[in-house]
């Protein structure tokens, strides 16, 4: 029978974030594959790219599990390599493009703290809602501090390398309800062996068929799907309409401006940060919200 242990975690603070605590966990979407207690401080950036695709940058924190009884006495029931809790992010993917580009954001050029600084003098509005297993395993690449695979379809999830990512046998079934067609998936797990601090993970995918930006917000953390979930999200977006939240304040006198923030690091090659009419928005979502992904017009 499954052994359930109590999950404990340190108090999270806005000033000192440490995203992607996947150490010693077993998988959760936001779709995690194995059960976790909670996920918090989710930060997302979405933007249409210069070549007409979509940029997604994602960061969050999860509660870290204490070792179970058998682990404490030195017994393991899986290989030591397969100890990372892999997060699975759906990404719109058209048959014409069929490509997801991974971005290494470990150089520190981009940070969500800088994004937030652009809104330092903004008036906050807390109510804003913002195949088969016999096939060869998916390639695993090192992207900064993370081991990452890309599945270009739901069927490809059966090819996740289980020596690297620990996943449930029914993960494809869980995802099929909402992402059966027109989606690829980014599978990522923190790699503590590389000596690099946790950082946001970024990738370039397609826009939705209607031309909107897809924002992955649906929760599945091993508790089963529910209609409402607790949100702790701040979503930043570029050149979107008013439904995507407030804009940067006209009286922002901090050194941080959207053009400076978006013009640093690898994302500068993708985001139209030199646009003279650039609009940078922030949408806060806290408390109970409908458990669904968002779609931003731009």
C-alpha positions as CSV (number, residue, x, y, z in Angstrom):
1,X,0.0,0.0,0.0
2,X,1.3,3.5,-0.6
3,X,3.1,5.2,2.2
4,X,1.9,8.8,2.7
5,X,4.3,11.2,4.5
6,X,3.6,14.7,5.7
7,X,5.1,17.3,3.4
8,X,6.8,20.3,5.0
9,X,8.3,23.4,3.4
10,X,9.9,26.7,4.4
11,X,8.0,29.9,4.4
12,X,8.1,31.5,1.0
13,X,8.8,35.2,0.7
14,X,8.4,37.6,-2.2
15,X,11.9,39.1,-1.9
16,X,13.9,35.9,-1.9
17,X,12.4,33.3,-4.3
18,X,13.9,29.9,-4.9
19,X,11.9,28.4,-7.8
20,X,11.5,24.8,-8.8
21,X,12.0,22.9,-5.6
22,X,11.9,19.4,-7.2
23,X,14.6,17.9,-5.0
24,X,13.5,14.6,-3.4
25,X,10.0,14.7,-4.9
26,X,8.5,12.0,-7.1
27,X,6.4,14.1,-10.2
28,X,3.1,16.9,-10.3
29,X,1.2,20.4,-13.9
30,X,1.3,23.1,-13.7
31,X,0.9,19.6,-14.0
32,X,2.9,17.5,-11.6
33,X,2.8,13.8,-11.9
34,X,3.1,12.6,-8.3
35,X,1.3,14.1,-5.3
36,X,2.6,17.2,-3.7
37,X,1.1,19.2,-0.9
38,X,1.0,22.7,-2.6
39,X,2.5,24.9,-5.2
40,X,3.0,28.6,-4.6
41,X,4.6,31.8,-6.0
42,X,4.0,30.9,-9.6
43,X,5.4,33.5,-12.0
44,X,4.7,33.4,-15.7
45,X,5.7,35.6,-18.6
46,X,4.1,35.3,-22.0
47,X,4.7,37.2,-25.2
48,X,4.3,37.0,-28.9
49,X,7.7,36.6,-30.4
50,X,9.3,38.6,-33.2
51,X,8.7,35.7,-35.6
52,X,5.0,35.3,-34.7
53,X,5.3,32.4,-32.2
54,X,4.9,32.5,-28.4
55,X,7.4,32.8,-25.5
56,X,6.6,31.3,-22.2
57,X,8.8,31.7,-19.1
58,X,7.7,29.8,-15.9
59,X,8.8,29.6,-12.3
60,X,7.2,28.3,-9.1
61,X,7.8,26.7,-5.7
62,X,6.5,23.4,-4.3
63,X,6.5,22.0,-0.8
64,X,9.4,19.7,-0.2
65,X,8.7,16.2,1.1
66,X,10.4,14.7,4.1
67,X,11.9,11.2,3.4
68,X,9.5,8.4,4.0
69,X,10.1,5.7,6.6
70,X,11.7,3.2,4.2
71,X,14.1,5.9,2.8
72,X,15.1,6.8,6.4
73,X,16.2,3.3,7.1
74,X,18.1,3.1,3.7
75,X,15.6,1.2,1.5
76,X,14.8,2.4,-2.0
77,X,12.1,1.1,-4.4
78,X,13.4,3.0,-7.5
79,X,16.8,3.9,-8.9
80,X,18.4,6.9,-7.3
81,X,18.5,8.7,-10.6
82,X,14.7,8.7,-10.8
83,X,14.1,10.9,-7.8
84,X,13.1,14.1,-9.4
85,X,9.6,15.3,-9.5
86,X,9.0,16.2,-13.1
87,X,6.7,19.1,-13.9
88,X,4.9,18.9,-17.2
89,X,3.9,22.1,-19.0
90,X,1.5,21.9,-22.0
91,X,2.5,24.1,-25.0
92,X,0.4,24.8,-28.1
93,X,2.1,23.0,-31.1
94,X,0.9,23.1,-34.7
95,X,1.5,20.3,-37.2
96,X,3.1,22.9,-39.5
97,X,5.7,24.0,-37.0
98,X,6.1,20.9,-34.8
99,X,8.9,22.5,-32.8
100,X,9.5,23.7,-29.3
101,X,12.6,25.7,-28.6
102,X,14.1,25.6,-25.1
103,X,15.8,28.6,-23.6
104,X,18.6,28.5,-21.1
105,X,17.9,31.2,-18.5
106,X,20.6,30.2,-16.1
107,X,22.8,33.2,-16.9
108,X,20.7,35.5,-14.6
109,X,20.0,38.0,-17.4
110,X,16.2,37.7,-16.9
111,X,14.4,37.6,-13.5
112,X,10.8,38.0,-12.3
113,X,12.1,40.3,-9.6
114,X,13.0,42.7,-12.4
115,X,9.5,42.3,-13.9
116,X,7.9,43.2,-10.6
117,X,10.1,46.2,-10.2
118,X,8.5,47.7,-13.3
119,X,5.2,47.8,-11.3
120,X,6.7,49.2,-8.1
121,X,4.5,52.3,-8.1
122,X,1.4,50.6,-9.6
123,X,-1.8,50.5,-7.6
124,X,-2.4,46.8,-6.7
125,X,-5.7,45.2,-7.3
126,X,-6.0,42.0,-5.5
127,X,-9.3,41.1,-7.1
128,X,-7.9,41.0,-10.7
129,X,-8.6,37.6,-12.2
130,X,-6.9,37.4,-14.3
131,X,3.5,5.9,-28.9
132,X,4.3,3.0,-27.2
133,X,6.8,2.1,-24.4
134,X,8.9,0.1,-26.8
135,X,9.8,3.3,-28.7
136,X,13.1,5.0,-28.0
137,X,13.0,7.3,-24.9
138,X,12.7,11.0,-25.5
139,X,16.0,12.9,-25.6
140,X,17.0,14.5,-22.3
141,X,19.0,17.7,-22.6
142,X,20.6,19.8,-19.9
143,X,19.1,23.4,-19.9
144,X,20.9,25.3,-17.2
145,X,20.0,23.7,-13.9
146,X,17.3,21.4,-15.4
147,X,17.1,18.1,-17.2
148,X,14.4,18.6,-19.9
149,X,12.6,16.6,-22.5
150,X,10.1,17.7,-25.1
151,X,7.1,15.6,-26.1
152,X,5.6,16.7,-29.3
153,X,2.3,14.9,-28.7
154,X,0.3,13.1,-26.0
155,X,1.5,9.7,-27.4
156,X,5.1,10.9,-26.9
157,X,4.6,11.1,-23.2
158,X,4.9,7.3,-23.1
159,X,8.5,7.7,-24.1
160,X,9.6,9.8,-21.1
161,X,12.9,8.4,-19.8
162,X,12.0,6.9,-16.5
163,X,15.6,6.7,-15.4
164,X,15.5,10.5,-15.3
165,X,11.9,11.5,-14.6
166,X,9.6,9.7,-12.3
167,X,6.1,9.7,-13.8
168,X,2.9,7.9,-13.2
169,X,1.7,5.3,-15.7
170,X,-1.5,7.2,-16.3
171,X,0.0,10.6,-16.9
172,X,-1.1,10.6,-20.5
173,X,-4.6,9.7,-19.5
174,X,-4.7,12.7,-17.0
175,X,-3.6,15.1,-19.7
176,X,-5.8,13.7,-22.5
177,X,-8.9,15.5,-21.3
178,X,-7.6,19.0,-22.1
179,X,-4.5,18.5,-24.3
180,X,-5.3,15.5,-26.5
181,X,-4.5,17.4,-29.8
182,X,-2.6,20.5,-30.7
183,X,-0.2,20.4,-27.8
184,X,3.3,19.4,-27.0
185,X,4.7,19.1,-23.5
186,X,7.9,20.4,-21.8
187,X,9.0,17.9,-19.0
188,X,11.5,19.5,-16.6
189,X,13.2,18.5,-13.4
190,X,15.8,20.3,-11.3
191,X,19.3,18.7,-11.5
192,X,21.1,19.3,-8.2
193,X,24.4,17.8,-9.6
194,X,25.3,20.7,-11.9
195,X,26.0,23.3,-9.2
196,X,23.7,25.9,-10.7
197,X,21.0,27.7,-8.7
198,X,17.4,27.3,-9.6
199,X,16.1,29.7,-12.3
200,X,13.1,30.2,-14.5
201,X,12.6,27.9,-17.4
202,X,11.7,29.2,-20.8
203,X,10.6,27.9,-24.2
204,X,9.1,29.1,-27.5
205,X,6.1,27.3,-28.8
206,X,3.1,28.2,-31.1
207,X,0.3,30.6,-30.5
208,X,-3.2,29.1,-30.0
209,X,-5.2,28.4,-33.2
210,X,-7.2,31.6,-32.6
211,X,-3.9,33.6,-32.4
212,X,-4.0,34.1,-28.6
213,X,-1.2,33.5,-26.1
214,X,-1.6,30.4,-24.0
215,X,-0.9,30.7,-20.3
216,X,-0.5,27.3,-18.5
217,X,-2.4,27.7,-15.2
218,X,-4.3,24.5,-14.8
219,X,-3.4,22.6,-11.6
220,X,-3.0,18.9,-11.2
221,X,-0.9,18.1,-8.2
222,X,-1.7,14.5,-7.6
223,X,-4.9,15.2,-5.7
224,X,-7.2,14.7,-8.7
225,X,-8.8,17.4,-10.9
226,X,-11.0,19.9,-9.1
227,X,-13.2,22.7,-10.5
228,X,-11.5,25.4,-8.3
229,X,-8.0,25.7,-7.0
230,X,-5.9,27.9,-4.8
231,X,-3.9,30.3,-7.0
232,X,-0.8,32.2,-6.1
233,X,0.1,33.5,-9.5
234,X,1.5,36.7,-11.0
235,X,1.4,36.7,-14.8
236,X,3.3,39.2,-16.9
237,X,2.6,39.7,-20.6
238,X,3.7,41.8,-23.5
239,X,1.4,43.8,-25.8
240,X,-1.8,42.1,-24.5
241,X,-5.2,43.6,-24.0
242,X,-6.8,44.9,-20.8
243,X,-8.0,41.4,-19.7
244,X,-4.4,40.6,-19.0
245,X,-4.2,43.0,-16.1
246,X,-2.8,46.4,-15.2
247,X,-0.1,48.2,-17.1
248,X,3.1,49.7,-15.7
249,X,2.5,53.0,-14.0
250,X,3.2,56.3,-15.7
251,X,4.9,57.5,-12.6
252,X,7.3,54.6,-12.3
253,X,10.6,56.2,-11.4
254,X,12.6,53.1,-10.6
255,X,15.6,52.1,-12.8
256,X,13.7,49.2,-14.1
257,X,11.6,49.6,-17.3
258,X,10.0,46.9,-19.4
259,X,12.3,47.5,-22.3
260,X,15.4,47.1,-20.0
261,X,14.0,44.0,-18.3
262,X,12.9,42.3,-21.5
263,X,16.0,43.2,-23.3
264,X,18.3,41.1,-21.1
265,X,19.4,37.5,-21.5
266,X,18.2,35.0,-24.1
267,X,14.6,36.2,-24.2
268,X,15.8,39.5,-25.8
269,X,16.2,37.6,-29.1
270,X,12.5,36.7,-29.0
271,X,10.5,39.5,-27.3
272,X,9.9,42.7,-29.2
273,X,11.4,44.8,-26.4
274,X,12.4,47.6,-28.8
275,X,8.8,48.2,-29.7
276,X,8.2,52.0,-29.1
277,X,4.6,51.2,-28.1
278,X,5.4,48.2,-25.9
279,X,2.7,47.5,-23.3
280,X,3.8,45.5,-20.2
281,X,1.0,44.0,-18.1
282,X,0.6,42.2,-14.8
283,X,-2.2,40.0,-13.6
284,X,-2.4,38.9,-10.0
285,X,-4.4,35.8,-9.2
286,X,-4.7,34.8,-5.5
287,X,-7.2,32.6,-3.6
288,X,-9.8,30.4,-5.2
289,X,-10.2,30.5,-9.0
290,X,-11.6,28.3,-11.7
291,X,-9.0,25.6,-12.4
292,X,-8.2,26.3,-16.0
293,X,-5.6,27.7,-18.3
294,X,-5.8,31.3,-19.5
295,X,-5.8,32.8,-23.0
296,X,-4.6,36.4,-23.7
297,X,-5.4,38.4,-26.8
298,X,-2.6,40.6,-28.1
